[in-house]
Amino acid sequence: MPNTSPLHPRQALFDPDERAIPALPVCDHYSGVEARMRKSLQLQAAMGPVFDVTLDNEDGAPLGGEVEHAHLVAELLASADNRFGRVGVRVLPLEHARFADVLAAMLAAPRAPAYLMLPKLRGSRELQQAVDLIDAAGGAAIPLHALVETHGALREVQALAAHPRIESLSFGLMDFVSAHRGAIPQSAMSATGQFEHPLVLRAKLEIAAACHAEGKVPSHCVVTELEDTRALQQAAEQAARQLAYTRMWSIHPAQIRPIVEAFAPSSAEIDLAIEILRAAQAAAWAPIRHRGTLHDRASYRWFWLLLERAHRTSTVDGPQLPAEVRSDWFATPPAR
C-alpha cells in the first residue's frame, strides 16, 4: 500500500523537542581475553551491528597489566574488524590508581570507543568526577554507560539516569549480591534465582524505572550458566517482557543470538504493528478502529517503537521487517 501521508511515523507521533532514547543494540557482549576479543569483533562483523562489543579493561585486564591491556584494546578499536563503530570499553573503577593511565590509552586510539562503561560507581558525585576526568582528557563526545552494583549507586539511581552524559545503566548482579556480605544467598546469582529474591528484583525494577523516566537504556545483567541456553532464553524473556529492560549483557558468544531473539518482537507483533500504522498513516494519524479495537497516537507510538526494535534486531541473515517497510520508513532518517 503506498504512503498516503507525507508524515513519517516519527514525525507524526513524537514531539520534535522530545529527547530521543538512544537506539542501542539489544545485546551488549563482553570479552576481555585477547583471543575472545578478536573473535567477538569478527562475529559482530559477520552478524551485523545487532549487538555491541564491550572490550573489558576492568575484569579482563591482568593485575598489574591494566595499561598494557588498554593499549591492546586501543589497537582493537582501530582494527578493520571494528566495521560498525559499535565497540565500547569498560574502564577501571574511578578509585583505581591506573584509571587516568587507562583512560589516556583509550582516548589516544585512532578510533574512539562507541561508549565508556564506568564500573563500581558509588553515586552521582563519583559519576561527575569521572565525567570531569574524561572530558578533560578529550573524551567529551563519548557517551557514558554505568554499572549500578553498589548500595550508593542504587540509592542515587534516578540522579545517575538523569545525568546528560549517561546513555545507559546496567545492573551489576554479582557485585550487588556480594555487597550484601552474605545476607543474600548465592542462589540469587543464578538464572532463576535473580528473578526471585526481593532485594535483587527491587534493584532491577528501580534501575529500569529510572532509565525509562529519564529516556535512557536499561541494560540487564549477566546469566552465568554458559551452557544452559534454555535458562538464558527464559531470563532474557523475563527481563524484556516483565521488567522492561531493552538491552542485556552477554558473556559468551553462544548467548548473543538467544538474547537478540528474546528481545526481538514476534512476527505476529510485527504484522499487527504494520497493519495499524499503515491504517493510521492513511487516516492522517487520526484515531482508527482496527479489528474492533480503538487506536490513537498513544498506541501508535507503542507500535512504532516496536518496529524500531524489530529494525535493530534484524541480523544480516534474517531481517525481520518486510522490504517495503524498510524502504518506506527506515531507508533514511526522517526530518526532525
N, C-alpha and C positions, 0 to 999 in steps of 0.2 A: 504494500500500500504506500503510495507516495506521501511525503510530508505535506500537510495542508496548512501548517502554521510555520512562519519563519522563525519562531522562537524555539531554540534548543531547550530541552528539559531543564538544564541547569540555569539557563537564563530566566525561564518562566517560573521556576519553583523556589529559587533561592535569592535572598537579598544580595545585591552586588557588594554591599559593605560587610556582609556576614563573613566571619573568619572561616575559611575552608579547613576541614580536618585533613591533616596530611594523608596523602594517598600512598601509604606504605604497603609493601607486600605482606601477606598474611603470615608468613613464616620467617623467623629470624634464626639462622643456622650458625651455631658457634663451633669454632675449632681453633686450637692453639698449637698443636704439634705441626712442624713444617710440612710433612708429607700429607697430613689431613687438610691443612690449609690450602695447599696446592690442589688437592683433589676436590675440595669444596668449590674453588673458583672454576675449575674445569666443569664440574657438574652444573653450576649456575650458567656457564656459557652454553652448555648443551640444552638445558631445560628452558632457559629464558629467565627474565627477572621476576619470577613468581615467588622467589624467596631472596631475602638479603643474606649476605655472608658477614658475620662479625668475627674478625680476627682477634683472638684473645691475648692481650698483653698483660692480663692480671693472672688468672689461674693457669694460663697456658705458658707463661714465661718461667724458666728455671730460676730458683732462688739465687740471687746474685748476678743473674744474667739478663735482667729486665731490659737494660738499654740495648744490648746486643740483639735481643729478641725484637725490640722496637725497630731496629734497622732492617731486620728481615721482613717485618710487617710492612714497613715503608716500601721495600723492594717489591713486595707482592701487590701493593696498591698500584704501583706503576706498571705492573706486568700486563701483557697483552690479554691474559685470561680475565682481567677485570673489564669485561666487554661493556657492561651496562652502567658502570659507575655506582653500583649498589653494594658497596663493600664498606662496612664500618669497622670501628676498632673499639674494643673495651680497654680502657686505660687503667692505670693503677689507682688505688684509693688516694684521695686528696692528701691524707696524712703520711703517705709513703715517702721516704727520703728521696726516691728517684722519680717522683711524679713529674717534676719540671723537666728532667732529662728525657724521659719517655715522651712527654708532650712535644718537646722540641724536635725529637726524631720524627714523630708523626707529621708535624706541620712542615718539616723540611722535605717531605716526599714530593716528587714531581706531580703526583695526583693526590688531591686531598681526599680524606675519607668521607663517605656519604654522611656519617654522623660519628660522634664520640659517645660511648656508653660510660657513664660515671657510676662506679660501684661504691657501696658502703657509706653513702651519704647519711649523715645523722640529722639532717633537717635543712631548712631553706637557707640558713646562714652559710652552711658549708657549700650549698649549691651556688650561692652568689660568689663565694670565694673562688670556686672552681671556674665560674664564668669569667671573673676578672682576670685570672691567670691565663685562661685560654684566649681571651680577647687580646690581652697584652702581648701574647706570643704570636699573634697573627691569625687566630682561628675564629674571628668574629662571625664569619659567614657559614660556619659549620654547625648544623643542627645538633642538639644535645639530647641524648636519652639518659635516663637514670634508673637505677635499681632501687626499689623500695624493699629493704631487707633488714632494717633496724627499727627499734621502737620509735626513735626520734623521727625517722622519715615517715613512718605510718602516721604518727601524731600530726605531722605537718603536710600530709599528702595533698591537701587542697592547694596549699601555697606552692608546693613543688609543681603541680599540674598547671597552675596559673602563670608560672614564670614564662615570659615571652620566648626564651631560648629553648625551652623544653618542647620536644616534638612527641615523645612517647615515654611512658613509665612502665617498667617491668616489675613483676613480683619476684623477689628472690626467695624462693621457698625454703631451701636448705639452710641458709644463713638465718632466716627468720625463725625457723623452728629451733635452731641451735641457740638463738638469742634468749630463749626461754629457760635455759640452763637445766634441761632435762624434764621440765614440767609438762611439755608436750611430748607424747610418745614418738618414737622413731617411725611408727606406722603412719604418722601424718605426713611423711615424706613420700609415701607410696602413691601410685597412680590413682588408687581408690580412696585411700585414707585422707589425702589432701582435700577432698571434697566433703569430708565428714566431720573433721574436727572443727568446733565452733570458732576458735580463735583464728585458725588458718582461713576458714571461709569468710569470716568477718574482714580480714585483711584484703582478701581478693575483691570483695564487694566494694570496700571503701576505695580501693585503687581504681576500679572500673568506673564507679560513680564520679569520682573526682575528675578523671580523664574526660568523660563524656560531658561533664558540666563545663569544662574549660576548652573543649574542642581539641583534645589530644588523643593519642592512640594508646589504649591499654593493652599491654603485652603479657600473655600468660606464661607461667613458669614451666620448668622442665618436667619431663617424665623420665625417670632414671632407669626404668625397665626397658633396656635397649632392644631386647629380642621379643617383647610381648606387644605385637602390633595391635592386637585387639584392645589391650589396656590403653595404649596410646590413642587409638581411634576414639575410644569412649571418653577419655579425658579431654581430647580436643573438641569433641562434640558438646560436652558439658560446658567447657569454657566458652564456646561460641554461642550456644543456644540458650544456656541458663544464666551465665554470669556476664554476658555482654562484652566479652573480650573479642577484639578484632585482629589479633596477632598472637603468635605463640612461638616459644623457643623450641629449637631442635638441637640435639647434641650428638646426633648420629645421622649419616646420610640416609639411612633407611627410614628415618622419621619424617623426612621432608614431604614426600608425596602424600602420606596419610594425613598430615596436618593441612596441607593445601586442599585436599579433598574434603576434609571435615569442615573447613571454613568456607568452602565454595557453596553457593546456592545450588539447590537441586534443579534438574531440568524442568520439573513441573513449576517450581517457583519462578524460574526464568521465563517460561512460556506465559505464565499468568501476568508477570510484570510487563512483558512486551505488549500483550493484548490491551492491558489497562492504559499504559502510557500512549500507545498508538491512538486509542479511542479518545483519551484526554487531549492529545495534541489536535486531533480532528475537531474537538469541541472548543478549541482555543483555551484549553485548560480550565474551563468551567466544570462544575460538578457533573458526573455521569452516573448512570446506573449500569452495572455490569454483573450479569448472572444474578440479578435480584439484590445486589448489594450496592449501596451508595458509596461513591468515592469522590474525594475532593483533593485539594492541594496537599493536605496533610498526608493522606495515604499515597498520593503521587510521589511525594518526597521519599517516602519509605521504599516504594518500588524502584525509584531511580537509584537510590543508594545501593539497593540490592544488585541492580545491573552494573553499577560501578565496581562492586565487589566481584561480580562474575567476570568482568573485564580484567581485573587484577589477578584473578586466579586461573586465567587461561594459559595453559602451558603451550610450548612450541608444538607438541604432538597432540594437543587436544583443546582447541579454542572452544569456549562454551557458547559464545554468542553467535547467532547467525550472521552471515557476511553482510546482509543488508543493514542490520542494526549496527554492526561495527562501522560500516561505511557512513551511515547517516549521523550517528551520534558520537563515535569515538575516533574518527579519522583525523580530525583536527580539533584543538581545544576551542570551546565556544568563546565568543567575545564576552568580556565581563563589563 
